[in-house]
């Protein structure tokens, strides 16, 4: 058999060989460091026997696939240790993930002391280095094995597999787990690991299932690499907006108000206010939008016309009936009488008394458009709104400000002729990129063209031909812009494809920050039209978009990006005046008045504390500027400037300082800190 290696070279063998044996034949060093293999694009265990011509790649820890095999093996060491210490536990799944691994257990919540004890047991197991064996069983025998071990979650997973499936297991000393692999040949390479945290996680991610205990960890071949990783984790923990935002008194949450319903404190409110005023002025005065203000709730009828009701109802806050069951019964009766597409009868159907808080604004703005007849001369008609919307998110999905049940977005809808779609879509991208650049976030995003899933066409309006047409049109637009994007099936809305601008939080979780979407169906659903040059009624195209996205999520992103050291224009407190003593309070008040007159957010610290203490505290509060005033400053009408960027900037004329900071705020400059001042 002929084996073609990654570099194009070939190896010829007269008999079957394991991947590990081939690696050993290439190099003893490669065999020592090998973690997994790849045969004809399929990742395999090093134990896998090669018995025919193929291409072969050998992965070490330096490769992503090698890291996954390495860390998945470590997750089994974790599970083995948990079962030794907590024999009553039931184990579920334990995959390798980016930069680590986790394993979910049906066991009591674990403390840091528990994790330390598990780590100690893991070290014992690695020192024992039990043999790792892979074996396969038919489905019924696999079920019997897991029942014998009293592991019901594994039984459930196997029962979901086809009846003729052959199931693979890995046995590691006294621990056996259902697993597809691949795994290391032994545990010796695992030189350094750490269990980083534990949390709750629903079985199979479904909030209706039991809450399990998830243990996170990471592992490396070298202790120095682990230490570097742990240092990085500590740094990002300090940037976590959920922690830092509370410490900075930007927002909080209260149990009696509800999960996913944050309270913005005065400082956080000030930041949201600055973002909102900026976006509204930008859209209204520079990008040609008209501003609307629409209700936060509506009858179910509104959402039914577009089909939002049938796609989103489970995620909506619905009221007007005593129980959800009463509403569903009324709906079912109405369907039997009228059919869900009979729009004339929907107005009078049995559940028309149901109301819902809006999960989106588009249907409302459509009626703003429809209020007056439009001609082609009125298009494009760009509507924008600072929209508060509501989503009944699963409790397990909510986190800080990134996923909440009430949030506000810079929402907009552009109604245009077919000939205008391309330029208007490009304009939406330019606006989004301008917002990102101004906030200093453009380099942190990726772009995704979110398409429909042709294998689940029942989830979407329209035909395959219509979807292919509009997706091809979007692809042409993105290519003309020169955007570097990926394509993803199944991520489109039910009524059209979209460009999603994605970003990751400090822990690597990706969220959609900004969306620009082509809508090819809802204009017809809502009977929207314009009078064309020929005097005929025509259906417009609609672009759904956000310019900056969700204010709450953007604030979370900014907190983590800047670790709380925001650009001056965004800071809720831009300047703090520090009088050296009570004698200079009057001059401090004069400086305060001049700054306030020029629109600067400023405070005066009149506490009876030493000036050194006040300076240190202002630094801890991450303020851009502090102005120290005493006898010399009062006499010369100056201020002694200390900044977060350059430290002691020395005395400045008050007029000069005001001019400088106002220019910095006006231009929304992002001033960099000098390295020795951080």
Secondary structure, DSSP 4 states (H G I P E B T S, - for coil): -EEEETTS-EEE-SS-EEHHHHHHHH-HHHHHHEEEEEETTEEE-TTPEE-S-EEEEEEETTSHHHHHHHHHHHHHHHHHHHHHH-TT-EE----EETTEEEEEEES----HHHHHHHHHHHHHHHHHT--EEEEEEEHHHHHHHHHHTT-HHHHHHHHTS-TTPEEEEEEETTEEEE------SSSTT--EEEEEEEEEEEGGG-TTS-EEEEEEEEEESSHHHHHHHHHHHHHHHHH-HHHHHHHTTSEE--TTT-TT-PEEPHHHHHHHHHHHHHHHHIIIIIS-PEE----SEEEHHHHHHHTHHHHHGGGS-EESSS-HHHHHHHHHHHHHHH-TT-HHHHTTSTTTT-EEE-S-SHHHHHHHHHTS--BGGG-SEEEEEEEEEE----GGG-BTTTB-SEEEEEEEEEEE-GGGHHHHHHHHHHHHHHHHHHHT-GGGEEEEEEE--GGGGGGSSS-HHHHHHHHHHHHHHHHHHT--EEEEET-SBTTB-EEEEEEE-TTS-EEEEEEEEEESSHHHHTT--EE-TTS-EEPPEEEEEEEEEEHHHHHHHHHHHHTT---GGG-S--EEEEESSGGGHHHHHHHHHHHHHTT--EEE---SS-HHHHHHHHHHTT-SEEEEE-HHHHHHTEEEEEETTTEEEEEEEHHHHHHHHHHHHHTT--PPPPGGG-
